[in-house]
Amino acid sequence: MRIAVLTVSDTVSRGEREDASGPAAVAVCRGLHWEIIHTQTVSDDLPSLTTTLRELAHSNRVDIILTTGGTGLGPRDNTPEATQAVADKLIPGIAEEMRRAGQTKIKTAILSRATAAVSAKTLIINLPGSPKGAAESLESIAHLLPHAIHILHGARHD
C-alpha cells in the first residue's frame, strides 16, 4: 500500500518543535511493509490543510493518507474538519475502534475527535499527535486497511 503521512502542527511546521508523531506513524507503516510515498508537515490552518488533503487524495499517488495531530479540543485543532470537508464518505468505525483501543491505555482517548473518510479512492485516517498515540492507534486498525483499500479499488466483499 502507498502511504502519505501528514503531521499537522503549527509548532512543528514553524520549526519550533521536532516532529515525533509523523516518524512514529512512518515506523509502524514500514514495519508492515507499506510504502511511504510522501511525508509532509503542515500547519493547523484549516483552508491550507483542506487543500493539501484534497490534492493528495486526488493525486492517484497514495492509497492512504495518515494525519497526525490536530484531533483534540484545542482552538487550532482542525484536522477532523479538514478531513470531513474533502470526504466523499465517512467511516466512523475506524475512529471508534481507535478510541476504544486507546481508552484501554489512557482514559482521555475518548476525547479524540479523530475521523476517517474516503476521498476519491483514498482513505484518510486521523491519528493523535503524540508519538505513542499515533503508533498505537494505527496498530489497532492496521489489519483492516488492506481490505478497505482492496474494496476501494473495486473488489467485491467476500
QUIRAGI-V342417 format. One line per field, one symbol per residue. ss: DSSP state (H for helix, E for strand, L for the rest). Layout:
BEGIN
ss->???
END
This chain:
BEGIN
ss->LEEEEEEELHHHHLLLLLLLHHHHHHHHHHHLLLEEEEEEEELLLHHHHHHHHHHHHLLLLLLEEEEELLLLLLLLLLHHHHHHHHLLEELHHHHHHHHHHHHLLLHHHHHLLLLEEEELLEEEEEELLLHHHHHHHHHHHHHHHHHHHHHHLLLLLL
END
